[in-house]
Structure formats: structure tokens, C-alpha cells
Amino acid sequence: MTTSFPAYLELLARLRRIHVLGTVTGVLGWDEQVNLPPGAAVRRGEQMALLAELAHAEATAPGLGAALAKCEVVGPVGEAALVVEAARRDYDRAVKLPAELVAEKARLSSEAYHAWAVARAARDFSAFAPFLEKHLALARREAELLGYGDRPYDLAIDRHDPGLDAHRVGALFAELRAGLVPLAQRVDQRVRAGGGRPVALRGFDIEAQRRMALAVTARLGFDYQRGRLDVSLHPFCEGSGDDVRLTTRFDADNPLDSLYSSIHEAGHGMYEQGLPTGHAGTALGVAAGMAVHESQSRLWENQVARSRAFWSWLEPEYRAAFSGPLDGVSADALHAVVNQVEPGGLIRVDADEIHYNLHILLRFELEKRLFAGELAVADLPAAWDDLCEELFGRRPSHAGEGVLQDVHWSSGAFGYFPSYTLGNMIAAQLWDAACAALPGLEGDFARGEFGRLLGWLRETVHAHGRREDAFALTRRATGLDLGAGALLAYLEKRYDREAN
């Protein structure tokens, strides 16, 4: 079958319509977290539900099924075969889901986001718990309809990373935990024995922070002709191709939060901008999955932007932008803040690289228990606090720094959290491969040049869309199976052998 076969052209046109509807939903979702007036929350829920119904109608249209069947009879080859195979998988799933369930989930996600924002501010989990209960019920119902009734958490993971399941993720996490826990203990002991804390950064002008975030992310390679940066309660990236929206947040007494959250989201954005736009809506034009997506954001945020080479370039500009607050702060002291380790830190998005993955192990364990029916939603705060004590040595003082700190469950995004640590593993292996393929990378960074690395990622990762799952992509790009070894070696080199 050639790519000019009429049924294949019809399939592409229908997939494109589904994609465009998805972009409209994405923009409305972005607007909901950035601009929406408080009194418009109910109306936005209705809008999201209607769009979900329209997208579901397109995704289950008899014409789409007929086009797929005709393509399969003729026998697609090459890239067309990949497109048809992925479209068949999506279609077969979509037709098993009632339209009312799809609309209900979209409406609930909108309502639950606003309930979560209020509950988090009030530190009141009980106000959010009913929405989480509803999301879990919908997730279990969806799993039943799609043939995952005895393993609903596998479906949750597969939605974000096709081909992965709790067993494969659990095996990787067990490997990581075996090396990470003793490493964290060694580093924590060194930090506590050292006494004192890095200098506090206070009084950083918000508008200057915004200009810095824009300048740095543009220098890294994010194209602001096809994107923008705004403010939200929880930083995120939304959009694809020529319309990618980034958000961050600003705090005068925590300037590195806005810088690194902006760099993180720009990593997502550069991946989206690097996907083949000519294949938008098909498996060839979408990301390989959230683990690979997180590998892009975490690589730019950590391996690149926390390095000494990066700061040797940025520091003069950073000091010029914030001369007052940085008076008397040496280069070594500033770099120590950038890479400080905080034993017992309980906020995931503020966590250092050593402890970040412990936060993900905590969430993975709790999600498994929730889906297995071993943990009731009402008991989730206590279970969260118990695991915090086990992993971090202390308990949250309130739900806002505990069970309510993340936005993900408000949209029913169960199974998403593992992507962060899987992304860290992939990023470490990609970093090793990039350094081998591109000698002198750190010299590039010291000069504020990032084009060679971005070009390598474009060619090695972005251009391939979803031709492969996370395991196959990692194996092709790095020559190694996905594992914890590269990440542990990277963390040990940066934080265990080189005291900051």
C-alpha cells in the first residue's frame, strides 16, 4: 500500500481532525490554569466535557474504522504500517468507552482541579478526597471496559508510556532504590556533618526573574515564535508544534524555582517543537511517551543547567540582573545553592537530584496500593506521612506539603509519576551517549552554546516520534538497555565524590 492510497489519505485526514480537537482542548486547559476567572469554573467544566464528547465522536467514527479496515486489507508497509497499527490500537480502545464516561471524566478533571487548588490552600485533604474517589472509580471502570479489570494500574501506566506496566516499572525502581537509598544516606550524612546551610537567596525582583527565564530558555533553544511563558499554580507545558505553552511561578525569595521550572518545561517544549509537524496526529508526530518526554526536561534542567560549565556562562548575566541580592555571594556559594542537597525535603518540585526520585518511589507505592484496593482514599494522608518518615526521616507538617502538593491526581493522571524517574534514567543514559558523540559539550555550555546538544536530541530522539517505546528508543539511542546504572553513576559523581 502506498501513502497515496485513498483509504490511507482518509485515515490521515481523520487523525488530523482528532489532533486539532485535542489542541483546542489543550489551549482551554492551559487557559483554565493561567487566566480563568474563579467564577467561570463551572462553565469551563461544561466546555471541556463537550469538547471531550466531540473528540470521542471523531475517534470512534465509523468512517475512521472503515478507513483502517481498508488499509489493513491492502497491507501497509514502512511508516504507514506504524501509523495504521497505532491508529488501530487507539480506535479499538476508544470504541469500548461510552461517550458519557469520556465527558464525565473531562468535566470531573476541570472540577477537581479547582477543588484541589482550594483544598491545597486550606491544607484540607477532606475537601479534595471526594473528587479523588470519583477519579479512581472512573479509572477502574475504564480498566474494566478495556480489558484491564484485574490490573487497572497497568492501564494507568500504559496511558502515559505505551508498553510499560507496573511490573516492569517496579523492577527498574527496585534496582534504583537498592543503590539510591545508601547513596542518599551517605550524602545526607556528609551534609549534616558539614554544618551550616548554603546562603539564602532573598529579594530577587519578579520582573527581572521573568526576563531571565525568557532569555535562558530562548538561549537553550525554545522558539518563542511558536510558544510563550506564563504563570500558573503548578508549572506545566501544554501544546505541540507551532503553539507550545510553558508556565512557571515566581517567588522573590526563591529565584531558582522560576529558573529551573522554566528550564524544565522548556525541555518539554523543545521536544514538542522538534517532533515532525508533517506527521501531526499520527504515531510519527507524537512523543514516544511521558518517560521520554521527562528525559528531555530533566536532562536540560539537571545535566545541563546545574553544571559548572552552564553557570560559568550564566553567572555574569545572572549577577548583572540581580546585582543587589548577590552582593557578597561567591561563585562557589552560588553553585552550592544550585546543587544543594536538603535531607528531609518534603516538596517534590523543590527536591534536589538525590532525593527527587525518592519522592517518585513514594507516589508509585501509594498509587499501587490505591489501585489494588489495599489503601482507602480516606487513609491516604496517613499513608503518605508514614512513607515520608520512612524515606525522608520526617513527616509533613500539613497536607499542603504532603498529599496535596501535586496537581496530577486532580486530572486523574494516575500512573504519570513513574515517568519522572524513568525520565531521569533515560536522561542519564542519553547524557552519556551525547558526551561520547559530541566531544567538548561542556565547553559549548561555558560559551552559552547549546545548539549541538539540541541538534543531537532532535536527530536521536525528537525526529522519531512514537516509532519506538521508551525501552527500544533508549536501546537505540544509547546502545544500552534501560536501567538505573547510569543515573546512579551520575548522581554519585555530582553529589557523592564532589562535595559542594
C-alpha positions as CSV (number, residue, x, y, z in Angstrom):
1,M,0.0,0.0,0.0
2,T,1.4,3.4,-0.9
3,T,0.9,6.5,1.1
4,S,-1.3,7.9,-1.7
5,F,-3.8,5.1,-1.2
6,P,-7.3,6.7,-0.8
7,A,-8.2,4.9,2.4
8,Y,-4.8,5.9,3.9
9,L,-5.3,9.6,2.9
10,E,-8.7,9.5,4.5
11,L,-7.2,7.9,7.7
12,L,-4.6,10.7,7.9
13,A,-7.3,13.4,7.4
14,R,-9.4,11.9,10.2
15,L,-6.4,11.6,12.6
16,R,-5.6,15.2,11.8
17,R,-9.1,16.3,12.9
18,I,-8.8,14.4,16.2
19,H,-5.4,16.0,16.7
20,V,-6.8,19.5,16.1
21,L,-9.6,19.0,18.5
22,G,-7.0,17.8,21.1
23,T,-5.1,21.1,20.6
24,V,-8.3,23.1,21.3
25,T,-8.8,21.1,24.5
26,G,-5.2,21.8,25.4
27,V,-5.5,25.5,25.0
28,L,-8.6,25.6,27.1
29,G,-6.9,23.5,29.7
30,W,-3.9,25.9,29.7
31,D,-6.3,28.9,29.9
32,E,-8.0,27.3,32.9
33,Q,-4.8,27.2,34.9
34,V,-3.5,30.6,33.7
35,N,-6.3,33.0,33.0
36,L,-9.7,31.6,34.1
37,P,-11.8,33.9,36.4
38,P,-12.8,32.0,39.5
39,G,-16.5,32.3,38.8
40,A,-16.1,30.6,35.4
41,A,-15.0,27.2,36.7
42,V,-18.4,25.5,36.1
43,R,-18.7,26.8,32.6
44,R,-15.2,25.6,31.8
45,G,-16.1,22.2,33.0
46,E,-19.1,22.1,30.6
47,Q,-16.8,23.3,27.7
48,M,-14.3,20.6,28.5
49,A,-16.9,17.9,28.6
50,L,-18.4,19.0,25.3
51,L,-15.0,19.0,23.6
52,A,-14.3,15.6,25.0
53,E,-17.5,14.3,23.5
54,L,-16.7,15.8,20.1
55,A,-13.2,14.3,20.2
56,H,-14.6,10.9,21.2
57,A,-17.1,11.1,18.4
58,E,-14.3,11.7,15.9
59,A,-12.1,9.0,17.5
60,T,-14.9,6.4,17.2
61,A,-16.4,7.5,13.8
62,P,-17.5,4.5,11.6
63,G,-15.6,6.2,8.8
64,L,-12.4,6.0,10.7
65,G,-12.9,2.3,11.4
66,A,-13.7,1.7,7.7
67,A,-10.6,3.5,6.6
68,L,-8.5,1.5,9.0
69,A,-10.0,-1.8,7.8
70,K,-9.3,-0.9,4.1
71,C,-5.7,0.0,4.9
72,E,-5.2,-3.3,6.7
73,V,-6.7,-5.4,3.9
74,V,-4.3,-3.9,1.4
75,G,-1.4,-4.2,3.8
76,P,0.5,-1.1,4.9
77,V,4.3,-1.1,4.9
78,G,7.0,1.1,6.3
79,E,5.9,4.2,8.1
80,A,2.3,3.7,7.0
81,A,2.3,0.4,8.9
82,L,3.3,2.2,12.1
83,V,0.6,4.8,11.6
84,V,-2.1,2.2,11.0
85,E,-1.0,0.0,13.8
86,A,-1.1,2.8,16.4
87,A,-4.4,4.2,15.0
88,R,-6.0,0.7,15.3
89,R,-4.9,0.5,18.9
90,D,-6.4,3.9,19.7
91,Y,-9.6,3.2,17.8
92,D,-10.2,-0.2,19.4
93,R,-9.8,1.4,22.8
94,A,-12.0,4.4,22.0
95,V,-15.0,2.4,20.7
96,K,-15.1,0.5,24.0
97,L,-15.6,3.7,26.0
98,P,-19.1,5.2,26.3
99,A,-19.2,8.9,25.3
100,E,-20.8,9.8,28.6
101,L,-17.8,8.3,30.5
102,V,-15.4,10.4,28.4
103,A,-17.4,13.6,29.0
104,E,-17.8,12.8,32.7
105,K,-14.0,12.4,33.1
106,A,-13.3,15.7,31.4
107,R,-15.9,17.5,33.5
108,L,-14.5,15.9,36.7
109,S,-11.0,16.9,35.8
110,S,-12.0,20.5,35.5
111,E,-14.0,20.5,38.7
112,A,-11.3,18.6,40.6
113,Y,-8.6,21.0,39.6
114,H,-10.4,23.9,41.2
115,A,-11.3,21.8,44.3
116,W,-7.6,20.8,44.6
117,A,-6.4,24.4,44.4
118,V,-8.8,25.4,47.2
119,A,-8.0,22.4,49.3
120,R,-4.3,22.8,48.9
121,A,-4.5,26.5,50.0
122,A,-6.6,25.4,53.0
123,R,-4.5,22.3,53.7
124,D,-7.7,20.3,53.9
125,F,-7.5,16.9,52.2
126,S,-11.1,16.1,53.1
127,A,-12.3,18.8,50.7
128,F,-10.5,17.1,47.8
129,A,-11.0,13.5,48.8
130,P,-14.4,13.1,47.1
131,F,-13.0,14.1,43.7
132,L,-10.1,11.7,44.1
133,E,-12.6,8.9,44.9
134,K,-14.6,9.7,41.7
135,H,-11.4,9.7,39.6
136,L,-10.4,6.3,41.0
137,A,-13.9,4.9,40.3
138,L,-13.7,6.2,36.7
139,A,-10.3,4.7,36.3
140,R,-11.4,1.3,37.5
141,R,-14.5,1.4,35.2
142,E,-12.4,2.4,32.3
143,A,-10.0,-0.5,33.0
144,E,-12.9,-2.9,33.1
145,L,-14.1,-1.7,29.7
146,L,-10.7,-2.0,28.2
147,G,-9.9,-5.5,29.5
148,Y,-7.7,-4.4,32.4
149,G,-10.2,-5.2,35.1
150,D,-7.7,-7.3,37.1
151,R,-4.8,-4.8,36.7
152,P,-6.2,-1.3,36.4
153,Y,-2.9,0.3,37.4
154,D,-1.2,-1.2,34.4
155,L,-3.6,0.7,32.2
156,A,-2.9,3.9,34.0
157,I,0.8,3.5,33.3
158,D,0.3,2.4,29.7
159,R,-1.7,5.5,29.0
160,H,1.4,7.6,29.7
161,D,4.0,5.2,28.5
162,P,2.7,2.6,26.0
163,G,4.1,-0.8,26.6
164,L,5.0,-0.3,30.2
165,D,3.3,-1.8,33.2
166,A,3.7,-1.9,37.0
167,H,5.9,-5.0,37.0
168,R,8.5,-3.6,34.6
169,V,8.5,-0.2,36.3
170,G,8.7,-1.9,39.7
171,A,11.7,-3.9,38.6
172,L,13.6,-0.8,37.5
173,F,12.6,1.1,40.6
174,A,13.9,-1.8,42.8
175,E,17.2,-1.6,41.1
176,L,17.3,2.1,41.6
177,R,16.3,2.0,45.2
178,A,19.0,-0.5,46.1
179,G,21.6,2.0,45.1
180,L,19.9,5.2,45.8
181,V,18.9,4.8,49.4
182,P,22.5,4.1,50.6
183,L,23.8,6.9,48.3
184,A,21.3,9.4,49.8
185,Q,22.3,8.3,53.3
186,R,25.9,8.9,52.6
187,V,25.3,12.3,51.1
188,D,22.8,13.3,53.9
189,Q,25.4,12.3,56.5
190,R,28.1,14.4,54.8
191,V,25.7,17.4,54.5
192,R,24.7,17.2,58.2
193,A,28.3,16.7,59.3
194,G,29.3,19.8,57.3
195,G,27.1,22.1,59.4
196,G,25.6,25.3,58.2
197,R,23.5,25.8,55.1
198,P,24.1,27.4,51.7
199,V,23.5,31.1,51.5
200,A,19.9,32.2,51.3
201,L,18.8,34.0,48.1
202,R,16.3,36.7,49.0
203,G,14.8,39.8,47.4
204,F,15.0,38.9,43.7
205,D,12.8,41.2,41.6
206,I,10.0,39.2,40.0
207,E,10.0,41.1,36.6
208,A,13.8,40.5,36.4
209,Q,13.2,36.8,37.1
210,R,10.7,36.7,34.2
211,R,13.2,38.3,31.8
212,M,15.9,35.9,32.9
213,A,13.6,32.8,32.4
214,L,12.7,34.0,28.9
215,A,16.3,34.8,28.0
216,V,17.7,31.5,29.3
217,T,15.1,29.2,27.8
218,A,15.4,31.0,24.4
219,R,19.1,30.6,24.5
220,L,18.7,26.9,25.2
221,G,16.6,26.6,22.0
222,F,12.9,27.1,22.9
223,D,11.3,29.0,20.0
224,Y,9.1,31.9,21.3
225,Q,7.7,32.5,17.8
226,R,5.9,29.2,18.4
227,G,5.4,29.4,22.2
228,R,5.0,31.5,25.3
229,L,5.7,31.6,29.0
230,D,3.1,32.4,31.6
231,V,2.4,31.9,35.3
232,S,0.3,29.1,37.0
233,L,0.0,27.5,40.4
234,H,1.9,24.4,39.2
235,P,4.3,24.7,36.3
236,F,3.5,22.7,33.2
237,C,3.8,22.5,29.4
238,E,0.9,22.3,27.0
239,G,0.6,22.2,23.3
240,S,2.5,20.9,20.3
241,G,4.2,22.0,17.0
242,D,3.7,25.7,16.5
243,D,1.8,26.5,19.7
244,V,3.5,25.4,22.9
245,R,2.6,27.0,26.2
246,L,5.0,26.9,29.1
247,T,4.2,28.1,32.7
248,T,6.3,28.8,35.7
249,R,5.8,30.6,39.1
250,F,7.8,33.3,40.8
251,D,8.9,33.9,44.4
252,A,11.2,36.8,45.3
253,D,12.8,34.7,48.0
254,N,13.2,31.6,45.8
255,P,14.5,32.7,42.4
256,L,15.9,29.4,41.4
257,D,12.4,27.9,41.4
258,S,11.3,30.0,38.5
259,L,14.6,29.5,36.6
260,Y,14.6,25.7,36.9
261,S,10.9,25.2,36.4
262,S,11.1,27.3,33.3
263,I,14.1,25.3,32.0
264,H,12.3,22.0,32.9
265,E,9.1,23.0,31.0
266,A,11.2,24.3,28.1
267,G,12.8,20.9,27.8
268,H,9.3,19.5,27.2
269,G,8.5,22.4,24.9
270,M,11.7,21.8,22.7
271,Y,10.7,18.2,22.4
272,E,7.2,19.2,21.1
273,Q,8.7,21.7,18.8
274,G,11.1,19.1,17.4
275,L,8.5,16.5,16.6
276,P,7.8,16.1,12.8
277,T,5.0,18.5,12.2
278,G,4.1,16.9,8.9
279,H,3.0,13.9,10.8
280,A,0.9,15.7,13.4
281,G,-1.9,13.5,14.7
282,T,-0.1,10.2,13.8
283,A,2.3,8.0,15.7
284,L,5.1,9.5,13.7
285,G,4.4,13.0,15.0
286,V,3.8,12.5,18.7
287,A,6.2,11.9,21.6
288,A,7.3,8.4,22.5
289,G,5.7,8.6,25.9
290,M,6.0,10.6,29.1
291,A,9.1,8.8,30.3
292,V,10.9,10.0,27.1
293,H,9.3,13.4,27.5
294,E,10.6,13.7,31.1
295,S,14.0,12.7,29.9
296,Q,14.1,15.8,27.8
297,S,13.0,18.2,30.5
298,R,15.2,16.6,33.2
299,L,18.3,16.5,31.0
300,W,18.1,20.2,30.3
301,E,17.2,21.0,33.9
302,N,19.8,18.9,35.6
303,Q,22.7,17.6,33.5
304,V,22.9,20.8,31.6
305,A,21.7,23.6,33.8
306,R,23.2,22.5,37.1
307,S,26.6,22.0,35.7
308,R,29.5,24.3,36.4
309,A,30.0,24.9,32.7
310,F,26.5,26.2,32.4
311,W,26.9,28.6,35.3
312,S,30.3,29.8,34.1
313,W,28.3,31.2,31.2
314,L,25.1,32.3,33.1
315,E,26.7,33.7,36.2
316,P,27.9,37.1,34.8
317,E,24.4,37.7,33.3
318,Y,22.7,36.5,36.4
319,R,24.8,38.8,38.6
320,A,24.1,41.7,36.2
321,A,20.3,41.1,36.5
322,F,20.4,40.7,40.3
323,S,23.4,42.7,41.5
324,G,22.0,43.7,44.8
325,P,20.8,40.3,46.2
326,L,24.0,38.6,45.0
327,D,26.4,41.1,46.6
328,G,28.9,39.1,48.7
329,V,27.8,35.7,47.3
330,S,30.8,34.0,45.7
331,A,30.7,31.8,42.6
332,D,31.2,28.7,44.7
333,A,28.5,29.7,47.1
334,L,26.1,30.3,44.2
335,H,26.9,27.0,42.7
336,A,26.4,25.3,46.1
337,V,22.8,26.8,46.2
338,V,22.1,25.5,42.7
339,N,23.2,22.0,43.7
340,Q,22.4,22.0,47.4
341,V,21.2,18.8,49.0
342,E,18.4,19.1,51.5
343,P,18.0,16.0,53.7
344,G,14.3,15.5,54.6
345,G,13.0,17.9,52.0
346,L,9.3,17.0,51.5
347,I,8.3,19.0,48.4
348,R,8.9,17.1,45.2
349,V,9.3,20.0,42.8
350,D,11.8,21.6,45.2
351,A,13.8,18.4,45.8
352,D,17.4,18.0,44.9
353,E,18.5,15.4,42.4
354,I,19.4,12.9,45.2
355,H,16.1,12.9,46.9
356,Y,13.8,13.6,43.9
357,N,13.5,10.0,42.9
358,L,12.6,9.0,46.5
359,H,9.5,11.2,46.0
360,I,8.6,9.3,42.9
361,L,9.1,5.9,44.7
362,L,6.7,7.1,47.4
363,R,4.0,8.1,44.9
364,F,4.4,4.9,42.9
365,E,3.9,2.8,46.0
366,L,0.8,4.7,47.1
367,E,-0.8,4.5,43.7
368,K,-0.2,0.8,43.5
369,R,-1.9,0.4,46.9
370,L,-4.8,2.6,45.9
371,F,-5.5,0.6,42.7
372,A,-5.0,-2.8,44.4
373,G,-7.7,-1.8,47.0
374,E,-5.2,-2.0,49.8
375,L,-5.4,1.7,50.6
376,A,-8.6,3.8,51.0
377,V,-8.6,7.4,49.9
378,A,-9.5,8.5,53.4
379,D,-6.3,6.8,54.7
380,L,-4.1,8.3,52.0
381,P,-2.8,11.2,54.1
382,A,-1.6,9.0,56.9
383,A,0.0,6.5,54.5
384,W,1.7,9.4,52.7
385,D,3.1,10.7,56.0
386,D,4.3,7.2,57.1
387,L,6.2,6.7,53.9
388,C,7.7,10.2,54.2
389,E,9.0,9.3,57.6
390,E,10.5,6.1,56.2
391,L,12.1,7.7,53.2
392,F,12.9,11.2,54.4
393,G,13.1,10.9,58.2
394,R,10.3,13.2,59.0
395,R,6.5,13.8,58.5
396,P,4.8,16.6,56.6
397,S,3.5,19.3,59.0
398,H,0.3,19.7,56.9
399,A,-1.4,18.3,53.8
400,G,-0.1,21.1,51.6
401,E,3.5,19.8,51.9
402,G,2.2,16.3,51.9
403,V,-0.6,14.6,50.0
404,L,-2.0,17.7,48.4
405,Q,1.3,19.1,46.9
406,D,0.9,17.7,43.4
407,V,-1.7,18.7,40.8
408,H,-1.7,15.4,38.9
409,W,-4.4,13.5,40.7
410,S,-6.9,16.3,40.2
411,S,-7.0,15.3,36.5
412,G,-6.9,11.6,37.2
413,A,-3.4,11.3,35.9
414,F,-2.6,8.1,37.8
415,G,0.5,6.3,36.5
416,Y,2.2,9.6,35.5
417,F,4.6,9.9,38.4
418,P,6.8,6.9,37.4
419,S,7.6,8.8,34.2
420,Y,9.7,11.3,36.1
421,T,12.1,8.7,37.5
422,L,12.1,6.7,34.3
423,G,12.9,10.0,32.5
424,N,15.8,10.6,34.9
425,M,17.2,7.1,34.0
426,I,16.8,7.8,30.3
427,A,18.3,11.3,30.6
428,A,21.4,9.9,32.3
429,Q,21.9,7.4,29.5
430,L,21.3,10.0,26.8
431,W,23.7,12.3,28.5
432,D,26.5,9.7,28.4
433,A,25.7,9.0,24.8
434,A,25.7,12.7,23.9
435,C,29.0,13.3,25.6
436,A,30.6,10.4,23.7
437,A,29.1,11.6,20.4
438,L,29.8,15.3,20.9
439,P,33.2,15.9,22.5
440,G,33.6,19.3,24.2
441,L,29.9,19.7,25.1
442,E,30.8,21.4,28.4
443,G,32.9,23.9,26.5
444,D,29.9,24.7,24.5
445,F,27.9,25.4,27.6
446,A,30.5,27.6,29.0
447,R,30.2,29.8,25.9
448,G,26.4,29.7,26.1
449,E,26.1,27.5,23.1
450,F,23.5,24.7,23.2
451,G,22.8,24.1,19.5
452,R,24.9,20.9,19.2
453,L,23.2,19.2,22.0
454,L,19.7,20.2,20.9
455,G,20.6,19.1,17.3
456,W,21.7,15.7,18.6
457,L,18.5,15.3,20.6
458,R,16.4,16.4,17.6
459,E,18.1,13.7,15.4
460,T,18.3,11.0,18.1
461,V,15.0,11.4,19.9
462,H,12.6,14.1,18.6
463,A,12.6,13.1,14.9
464,H,11.4,9.5,15.7
465,G,8.1,10.4,17.2
466,R,6.5,7.2,18.6
467,R,8.2,4.7,16.3
468,E,9.5,3.0,19.4
469,D,8.6,2.7,23.1
470,A,10.9,4.0,25.9
471,F,12.9,0.8,26.1
472,A,13.5,0.5,22.4
473,L,14.3,4.2,22.0
474,T,16.8,4.1,24.9
475,R,18.5,1.0,23.5
476,R,18.8,2.5,20.0
477,A,20.0,5.9,21.2
478,T,22.4,4.8,23.9
479,G,23.4,1.2,23.0
480,L,22.2,0.0,26.4
481,D,19.1,-1.4,27.9
482,L,17.2,1.0,30.2
483,G,18.5,0.6,33.7
484,A,19.5,2.5,36.9
485,G,23.2,2.3,36.5
486,A,23.9,5.5,34.5
487,L,21.6,7.6,36.8
488,L,23.3,6.2,40.0
489,A,26.8,6.9,38.5
490,Y,25.8,10.4,37.5
491,L,24.4,11.2,41.0
492,E,27.4,9.7,42.7
493,K,29.8,11.7,40.6
494,R,28.0,15.0,41.1
495,Y,27.0,14.7,44.8
496,D,29.0,12.0,46.5
497,R,32.5,12.4,45.3
498,E,32.4,16.2,44.7
499,A,31.3,17.9,47.9
500,N,29.5,21.2,47.1
